[in-house]
């Protein structure tokens, strides 16, 4: 399990995949700085002397109001204001709306090695796209030995000891029209505090390993409708070997849960 930071360089590359095209204006030496929080900060108060409100590890955004405020200041006051702001541990500054920054901003960002990037998108759109990218990158995640299926729209994680028949069960479900997400190794990330999203590693995507058959490509055998790239984990089914004389709960009266990344998921054994 990991909850990690990521370099500004990687964030900008990921943001482009989410539709946020950016142009690096200055501070390129700081692209290896680390972003540790998915929450953005857009605090104009920092420019008015309350720079202590700037939090480390969080990307700072300037929109039209911040740029216009800087333009209203005399050059020496603008330089001093930006110098105090860039003295804080800011990993990156994003300018939205395509507004050209004053030259002092670029000079001070170079001095402080804080990357400044420009996007043509309006501030609300830029915030939405950048937040989505950061949520995806910085989400707490783990890897589980299991099978993840989409069964009638429900994300079902099948767990159990090695060799108990998880893949064989999943193959039978695929043959009955259900969809495979991941076999053997499931990558799970926590989103929005209460949501678990399961995906398949790129190396094993669309494939299953069946004892006696070997490796099969589910997409080639059953068509594109038989697989999907990700699915929310909503139910865990644990396969166990039958033990003679053991009492089993068959009515579903007792509630059981399976914990993943601190969240409890309903469990059926």
C-alpha positions as CSV (number, residue, x, y, z in Angstrom):
1,X,0.0,0.0,0.0
2,X,1.3,3.5,-0.8
3,X,0.3,7.1,-0.6
4,X,3.0,8.9,-2.4
5,X,4.0,12.2,-3.9
6,X,4.8,12.8,-7.6
7,X,7.0,15.1,-9.5
8,X,5.6,18.2,-11.2
9,X,6.9,16.8,-14.5
10,X,4.8,13.7,-14.1
11,X,1.7,15.7,-13.0
12,X,1.9,17.9,-16.1
13,X,2.2,14.8,-18.3
14,X,-0.8,13.2,-16.6
15,X,-2.8,16.4,-16.8
16,X,-2.5,16.5,-20.6
17,X,-4.0,13.0,-20.7
18,X,-7.0,14.5,-18.8
19,X,-7.4,17.3,-21.4
20,X,-5.3,20.0,-19.6
21,X,-2.8,21.3,-22.2
22,X,-0.1,23.5,-20.5
23,X,2.9,25.5,-21.7
24,X,6.0,25.8,-19.5
25,X,6.9,29.5,-19.1
26,X,9.6,29.5,-16.5
27,X,11.2,27.6,-13.6
28,X,12.0,24.5,-15.6
29,X,14.7,23.5,-13.1
30,X,12.0,22.9,-10.6
31,X,10.1,20.2,-12.5
32,X,11.4,17.5,-10.2
33,X,9.7,19.2,-7.3
34,X,7.1,17.0,-5.5
35,X,3.4,17.4,-5.3
36,X,2.0,15.6,-2.3
37,X,-1.7,16.8,-2.1
38,X,-4.5,16.4,-4.6
39,X,-6.0,19.7,-3.3
40,X,-5.2,22.8,-5.2
41,X,-4.8,26.2,-3.6
42,X,-6.0,29.5,-5.1
43,X,-5.5,32.0,-2.4
44,X,-5.3,35.6,-3.5
45,X,-4.6,36.5,0.2
46,X,-1.0,35.3,-0.4
47,X,-0.4,38.2,-2.6
48,X,-1.8,40.6,0.0
49,X,0.8,39.5,2.5
50,X,-0.8,36.4,4.0
51,X,1.6,34.1,2.4
52,X,1.6,31.8,5.4
53,X,-1.7,30.4,4.0
54,X,0.2,28.8,1.2
55,X,0.5,25.0,2.0
56,X,3.5,22.9,1.0
57,X,3.1,20.3,-1.6
58,X,0.0,21.9,-3.1
59,X,-0.2,23.4,-6.6
60,X,-1.0,27.1,-6.7
61,X,-3.4,28.6,-9.2
62,X,-3.5,32.2,-10.5
63,X,-6.5,33.3,-12.5
64,X,-7.6,36.7,-13.9
65,X,-8.1,38.3,-10.4
66,X,-4.6,37.5,-9.2
67,X,-3.0,38.6,-12.5
68,X,-4.9,41.8,-12.5
69,X,-4.0,42.5,-8.9
70,X,-0.3,42.0,-9.7
71,X,-0.6,44.3,-12.6
72,X,-2.0,47.0,-10.4
73,X,1.1,47.0,-8.2
74,X,4.2,49.1,-8.8
75,X,7.1,47.0,-10.2
76,X,9.1,46.9,-6.9
77,X,6.1,46.0,-4.8
78,X,5.2,43.3,-7.4
79,X,8.6,41.8,-7.1
80,X,8.6,41.8,-3.3
81,X,5.1,40.3,-3.2
82,X,6.1,37.5,-5.6
83,X,9.4,36.9,-3.8
84,X,7.5,36.3,-0.5
85,X,5.0,33.9,-2.2
86,X,7.7,31.9,-4.0
87,X,9.7,31.6,-0.7
88,X,7.0,29.2,0.4
89,X,7.5,25.5,-0.6
90,X,5.2,25.7,-3.7
91,X,5.8,22.8,-6.2
92,X,4.2,24.6,-9.2
93,X,2.2,27.6,-10.3
94,X,-0.5,27.3,-12.9
95,X,-1.8,30.3,-14.7
96,X,-5.3,29.9,-16.1
97,X,-7.3,31.7,-18.8
98,X,-4.4,32.3,-21.0
99,X,-3.5,35.6,-19.2
100,X,0.1,36.8,-19.8
101,X,1.9,37.1,-16.5
102,X,3.9,40.2,-15.6
103,X,7.7,39.8,-16.3
104,X,8.5,40.0,-12.5
105,X,6.5,36.7,-12.0
106,X,8.6,34.8,-14.5
107,X,11.9,36.3,-13.1
108,X,11.0,35.4,-9.5
109,X,9.9,31.9,-10.4
110,X,13.2,31.3,-12.1
111,X,15.1,32.6,-9.1
112,X,13.0,30.3,-6.8
113,X,13.0,27.4,-9.3
114,X,9.3,27.2,-9.1
115,X,7.8,26.0,-12.5
116,X,5.2,28.3,-14.0
117,X,2.8,26.9,-16.6
118,X,0.1,28.5,-18.6
119,X,-3.2,27.0,-19.8
120,X,-5.8,28.5,-22.0
121,X,-8.6,26.9,-20.1
122,X,-10.8,28.9,-17.8
123,X,-10.1,28.6,-14.0
124,X,-13.1,26.3,-13.1
125,X,-12.3,23.9,-16.0
126,X,-8.6,23.8,-15.3
127,X,-9.3,23.1,-11.6
128,X,-11.6,20.2,-12.5
129,X,-9.2,18.6,-14.9
130,X,-6.1,19.1,-12.7
131,X,-7.9,17.8,-9.6
132,X,-9.1,14.7,-11.5
133,X,-5.5,14.0,-12.6
134,X,-4.1,14.5,-9.1
135,X,-6.9,12.3,-7.5
136,X,-6.0,9.5,-9.9
137,X,-2.2,9.8,-9.4
138,X,-2.2,10.3,-5.6
139,X,-4.9,7.9,-4.7
140,X,-4.0,5.5,-1.9
141,X,-3.6,2.1,-3.5
142,X,-2.8,-1.6,-3.0
143,X,-2.5,-4.8,-5.0
144,X,-4.5,-7.9,-4.1
145,X,-4.2,-11.5,-5.3
146,X,-7.8,-12.0,-6.6
147,X,-10.1,-11.8,-9.6
148,X,-12.4,-8.8,-10.3
149,X,-15.6,-9.2,-12.3
150,X,-18.4,-7.0,-13.4
151,X,-21.5,-9.2,-12.7
152,X,-24.7,-7.6,-13.8
153,X,-23.2,-4.2,-13.1
154,X,-21.9,-5.1,-9.7
155,X,-18.1,-5.1,-9.1
156,X,-17.4,-8.4,-7.4
157,X,-13.9,-9.2,-6.1
158,X,-13.3,-13.0,-5.8
159,X,-10.6,-13.9,-3.2
160,X,-9.3,-17.2,-1.9
161,X,-6.1,-19.2,-1.5
162,X,-4.0,-20.0,-4.5
163,X,-5.4,-22.9,-6.6
164,X,-8.9,-22.8,-5.1
165,X,-10.5,-22.0,-8.5
166,X,-10.9,-18.2,-8.7
167,X,-9.9,-18.0,-12.4
168,X,-12.0,-21.0,-13.3
169,X,-15.0,-19.5,-11.6
170,X,-14.4,-16.2,-13.5
171,X,-14.0,-18.0,-16.8
172,X,-17.4,-19.6,-16.3
173,X,-18.9,-16.2,-15.5
174,X,-17.4,-14.7,-18.6
175,X,-18.9,-17.6,-20.7
176,X,-22.3,-16.6,-19.1
177,X,-22.0,-13.1,-20.4
178,X,-20.4,-11.3,-17.5
179,X,-17.2,-9.1,-17.8
180,X,-13.7,-9.6,-16.6
181,X,-11.7,-6.7,-15.2
182,X,-8.6,-8.4,-13.8
183,X,-7.4,-11.9,-13.1
184,X,-4.8,-13.0,-10.5
185,X,-3.6,-9.5,-9.7
186,X,-6.0,-6.6,-9.0
187,X,-4.8,-3.1,-8.5
188,X,-7.2,-1.2,-6.2
189,X,-7.1,2.5,-5.4
190,X,-9.2,4.5,-3.0
191,X,-11.1,7.5,-4.5
192,X,-13.3,10.1,-2.8
193,X,-12.8,8.7,0.7
194,X,-15.4,5.9,0.3
195,X,-14.9,4.5,-3.2
196,X,-12.6,1.6,-4.2
197,X,-11.7,1.3,-7.9
198,X,-10.1,-1.9,-9.2
199,X,-8.1,-2.2,-12.4
200,X,-5.8,-4.7,-14.1
201,X,-2.0,-4.3,-14.5
202,X,-1.1,-3.5,-18.1
203,X,1.0,-6.7,-18.4
204,X,-2.0,-9.0,-17.8
205,X,-4.8,-7.0,-19.2
206,X,-7.5,-9.0,-21.0
207,X,-5.8,-12.3,-20.0
208,X,-6.5,-15.2,-17.7
209,X,-4.4,-18.1,-16.6
210,X,-6.4,-21.3,-16.3
211,X,-4.9,-24.5,-14.9
212,X,-4.7,-27.1,-17.6
213,X,-5.3,-24.6,-20.4
214,X,-2.6,-22.0,-19.8
215,X,-2.8,-18.3,-20.7
216,X,-5.9,-17.2,-22.7
217,X,-6.9,-13.9,-24.2
218,X,-10.5,-13.3,-23.0
219,X,-11.0,-10.4,-25.5
220,X,-10.0,-12.6,-28.5
221,X,-12.1,-15.5,-27.4
222,X,-15.3,-13.8,-26.2
223,X,-15.2,-10.3,-27.8
224,X,-14.7,-6.8,-26.5
225,X,-17.9,-6.9,-24.5
226,X,-16.4,-9.5,-22.2
227,X,-13.8,-7.2,-20.6
228,X,-13.7,-3.8,-19.1
229,X,-10.7,-1.7,-17.9
230,X,-11.9,-0.8,-14.4
231,X,-14.8,-1.3,-12.0
232,X,-15.8,-0.2,-8.5
233,X,-15.4,-2.9,-5.9
234,X,-18.8,-3.3,-4.2
235,X,-18.8,-7.0,-3.0
236,X,-16.2,-9.5,-2.0
237,X,-16.8,-13.2,-2.5
238,X,-14.3,-15.5,-0.6
239,X,-13.9,-19.1,-1.9
240,X,-13.0,-21.7,0.7
241,X,-12.5,-25.4,0.6
242,X,-15.4,-27.5,2.0
243,X,-14.7,-28.9,5.4
244,X,-16.7,-31.9,6.6
245,X,-18.4,-31.2,9.9
246,X,-18.0,-27.4,9.7
247,X,-21.1,-25.2,10.3
248,X,-21.7,-22.8,7.5
249,X,-23.8,-19.7,7.4
250,X,-26.3,-20.3,4.6
251,X,-29.0,-17.7,5.2
252,X,-27.0,-14.5,4.9
253,X,-28.2,-13.3,8.3
254,X,-24.7,-12.6,9.7
255,X,-23.0,-9.6,8.1
256,X,-19.4,-9.9,7.2
257,X,-16.9,-7.4,5.8
258,X,-13.6,-7.5,4.0
259,X,-11.3,-4.5,4.7
260,X,-9.4,-2.9,1.8
261,X,-7.5,0.4,2.3
262,X,-9.4,1.1,5.5
263,X,-12.8,0.6,3.9
264,X,-15.2,-2.2,4.7
265,X,-16.7,-4.1,1.8
266,X,-19.6,-6.5,2.2
267,X,-18.2,-10.1,2.2
268,X,-19.9,-13.4,1.2
269,X,-18.1,-16.7,2.0
